[in-house]
């Protein structure tokens, strides 16, 4: 089946998302993945001066993009890649000035496709260990905010906006900027989720993780309609893959906030800004929508 991005997850109001008993003794197989747009101002990010020396962090400003779709899907025959070329994309909203977006240097949509294997990690096996494991894809789609477009077209955009434009335009040629993509995942009910290795999970909860050498990039021909990043967990280090094995069965019990940032380093790239984020629950890897792409 073909599908539209946003058709498999259930969007809730912020109030509905929080009014939920997240602590369960079993996974509710019938519940779909549920989500809302996130609040960028709840994530701590790098700030200057001289972050390398001082290590200062502060809450991000509001996110540059709005989350408009979250999906959890699997193709039984193969890993899903370049989903934006195969699925129906969210159409422009009434508030979108498509011509202005085309001139802004930023795409209308950013699609993050997190490819999650079903096979357990193996220390001795390489990437071929996952050859026959199509896994599933957790896909988050973000739409640019009008105020971000206006700022990107202006004379003095903030460092986080400039950095995102550089990341988008130079991903294919600039190895330094390509390594800067970060994920921040914060499980709000971490102490209530009966996960193995809970101390490890607490230690990494809310900490940024650089996604380096795990991603592939795709875009439309004009590079103004969408920019897609496919994050392949199977390309990660053994310990990160092993950590996933410990928590995968408890995803459905977690209330999580996930945000994406391009890492700023010198002062003229700081403070960082979360470019997109979402609140999610019931990310049940045993209850995905099957598609054929």
C-alpha positions in Angstrom: 0.0 0.0 0.0 1.1 3.6 -0.6 0.5 6.0 2.2 0.6 9.6 3.2 3.0 10.8 5.7 0.9 11.6 8.8 -1.6 8.9 8.2 -0.4 6.2 10.6 0.3 8.2 13.8 -2.5 9.9 15.8 -2.1 13.6 16.6 -3.3 14.6 20.0 -3.7 17.9 21.8 -1.0 18.6 24.4 -3.6 18.0 27.2 -4.7 14.6 25.7 -1.1 13.5 25.4 -0.3 14.2 29.1 -3.5 12.7 30.4 -2.3 9.1 30.0 -1.2 6.4 32.4 2.1 5.7 30.9 3.1 3.1 33.4 1.7 -0.3 32.3 2.7 -3.9 33.0 2.2 -4.8 29.3 2.1 -3.1 25.9 -1.3 -1.9 24.6 -1.1 -3.5 21.2 -4.2 -1.7 19.9 -2.9 1.9 20.7 -1.4 3.7 17.7 1.6 5.9 18.0 0.5 9.3 19.4 2.2 12.6 19.2 2.1 16.4 19.3 4.3 19.1 18.0 7.1 19.7 20.6 8.3 22.8 22.4 11.8 23.7 21.5 12.2 25.8 24.6 12.3 22.6 26.8 15.6 21.4 25.4 19.0 22.5 26.7 21.5 23.5 24.0 25.0 24.9 23.7 25.5 28.6 24.2 28.6 30.9 24.3 30.9 32.4 24.9 33.7 29.8 24.3 31.5 26.7 24.8 34.6 24.4 24.5 36.1 26.0 27.6 33.0 26.9 29.6 30.5 24.3 28.6 27.5 26.6 29.1 24.0 25.5 28.1 20.7 27.2 28.2 17.1 26.5 27.0 16.7 26.7 23.2 14.6 29.3 21.6 11.4 28.1 19.9 11.9 25.5 17.1 12.4 26.6 13.5 10.0 24.0 12.1 6.7 22.6 13.3 6.1 18.8 13.5 3.3 17.9 11.2 3.5 14.1 11.0 4.9 11.2 13.0 4.6 7.7 11.5 5.8 4.2 12.4 5.9 1.9 9.3 7.6 -1.2 7.9 8.1 -2.7 4.5 8.3 -6.5 5.1 10.6 -6.9 2.1 13.2 -4.1 2.5 14.5 -1.2 4.5 12.7 2.0 3.8 14.8 4.7 2.3 14.1 8.0 0.7 10.5 7.8 1.9 9.8 11.4 0.8 10.0 10.2 -2.9 7.6 7.4 -2.3 4.9 8.6 0.2 2.4 11.5 -0.2 3.9 14.5 1.4 1.9 16.9 3.6 0.7 19.7 1.3 1.6 23.4 1.8 -0.5 25.0 4.5 -2.5 28.2 4.1 0.3 30.0 6.0 3.0 28.8 3.7 4.4 31.2 1.1 5.9 28.7 -1.3 7.7 31.2 -3.4 9.3 32.8 -0.3 10.4 29.3 0.9 12.1 28.6 -2.4 14.1 31.8 -2.0 15.0 31.2 1.7 17.6 28.5 1.3 15.6 26.2 3.5 13.3 23.4 2.4 9.5 23.5 3.1 9.8 20.1 4.8 12.5 18.2 6.8 11.9 14.5 7.0 13.8 12.4 9.6 13.6 8.6 8.9 15.0 6.6 11.8 15.5 3.1 10.6 15.3 0.6 13.5 16.4 -3.0 13.2 14.5 -5.9 14.8 17.6 -8.2 15.1 19.5 -8.0 18.3 23.0 -6.5 18.2 26.0 -8.8 17.6 29.5 -7.9 18.7 31.2 -10.1 16.2 29.1 -9.4 13.1 29.3 -6.4 10.9 26.7 -4.6 8.9 25.9 -7.8 7.0 24.3 -9.1 10.2 21.2 -6.9 9.3 21.1 -7.8 5.6 17.9 -9.8 6.0 16.3 -7.5 8.5 14.1 -4.8 6.9 13.3 -3.4 10.4 10.9 -0.5 10.7 11.0 3.2 10.2 10.1 5.9 12.7 9.5 8.9 10.6 9.1 12.5 11.8 8.1 15.2 9.3 8.6 18.9 10.0 7.2 22.0 8.2 9.0 25.3 8.1 7.4 28.1 10.2 6.6 31.4 8.4 8.8 33.3 10.9 11.7 31.1 10.0 11.3 31.8 6.3 11.2 35.6 7.0 14.3 35.4 9.2 16.2 33.3 6.6 15.5 35.9 3.9 16.6 38.8 6.2 20.0 40.4 6.6 20.9 39.1 10.0 19.5 35.7 10.8 20.4 34.1 14.2 23.3 31.7 14.3 21.0 28.6 14.5 19.2 29.6 11.3 22.5 30.3 9.4 23.9 27.0 10.6 20.8 25.0 9.4 21.0 26.7 6.0 24.7 25.7 5.8 23.9 22.1 6.8 21.2 21.9 4.2 23.2 23.4 1.4 26.6 21.8 2.1 25.7 18.4 3.4 27.0 16.7 0.3 30.3 18.5 0.1 31.3 19.6 3.7 32.3 16.7 5.9 32.6 19.0 8.9 29.0 20.2 8.7 27.7 16.7 7.9 29.0 15.4 11.3 27.0 18.0 13.3 23.5 16.5 13.3 22.4 15.8 16.9 19.4 14.1 18.4 18.2 14.8 22.0 15.7 12.4 23.5 14.3 12.9 26.9 12.1 10.3 28.5 10.0 12.2 31.1 8.8 9.1 32.9 12.2 7.3 32.9 12.0 6.2 36.5 8.6 4.5 35.9 9.6 2.4 32.9 10.8 -1.0 34.0 13.7 -1.2 31.7 16.9 -3.3 32.0 19.9 -1.1 32.4 17.8 1.7 34.0 21.0 3.4 35.4 22.5 3.6 31.9 19.2 5.0 30.5 19.1 7.7 33.2 22.7 8.7 32.5 22.0 9.3 28.8 18.5 10.7 29.3 18.2 14.2 27.7 21.9 14.1 26.5 22.6 15.0 22.9 23.9 12.3 20.6 25.9 13.1 17.5 24.7 11.0 14.5 27.9 10.6 12.5 28.4 8.1 9.6 24.9 6.8 10.2 22.9 9.1 7.9 22.0 9.4 4.2 20.6 12.5 2.7 17.9 12.9 0.0 16.1 15.9 -1.4 14.0 17.0 -4.3 15.6 18.4 -7.4 15.1 22.0 -6.4 16.1 21.3 -2.8 13.3 23.5 -1.7 10.4 21.0 -1.2 12.0 18.6 1.2 15.2 17.5 2.8 15.3 14.0 4.1 17.8 12.4 6.6 17.7 8.6 6.9 19.4 7.6 10.1 20.4 3.9 10.0 20.8 2.5 13.5 22.5 -0.6 12.2 25.5 1.6 11.2 26.0 2.7 14.8 28.6 1.5 17.2 28.0 -1.8 19.0 27.2 -0.2 22.4 24.6 2.1 20.9 23.0 -0.9 19.1 23.1 -2.9 22.3 21.5 -0.1 24.3 18.7 -0.1 21.8 18.1 -3.8 22.5 17.7 -3.0 26.2 15.0 -0.4 25.7 13.1 -1.4 22.5 10.4 -3.4 24.4 9.7 -0.4 26.6 9.3 2.3 24.0 5.5 2.0 24.1 5.6 2.8 27.9 7.7 5.9 27.5 6.5 9.5 27.2 9.4 11.0 25.2 10.4 14.4 23.8 12.7 14.2 20.8 14.5 17.1 19.3 16.9 17.7 16.5 19.8 20.2 16.4 22.8 21.1 14.2 25.7 21.4 16.5 27.3 24.9 16.9 30.9 25.1 17.8 32.6 28.6 17.5 30.9 31.5 19.1 29.4 32.8 15.8 27.4 29.5 15.6 26.0 29.8 19.1 23.5 29.6 20.7 22.2 26.5 19.1 18.5 26.3 18.2 16.4 23.1 18.1 15.1 23.0 14.5 12.4 20.5 15.1 10.9 18.5 17.9 7.9 16.3 18.9 6.3 14.8 22.0 5.5 11.1 21.5 4.2 8.1 23.3 3.3 4.5 22.4 6.2 4.0 20.0 5.4 0.3 19.8 7.8 -1.5 17.5 5.4 -4.5 17.5 2.5 -2.5 16.2 3.7 -0.9 13.0 1.8 -0.1 9.8 2.8 -2.4 6.9 3.5 -0.7 3.6 4.9 -1.8 0.2 7.1 0.8 -1.4 
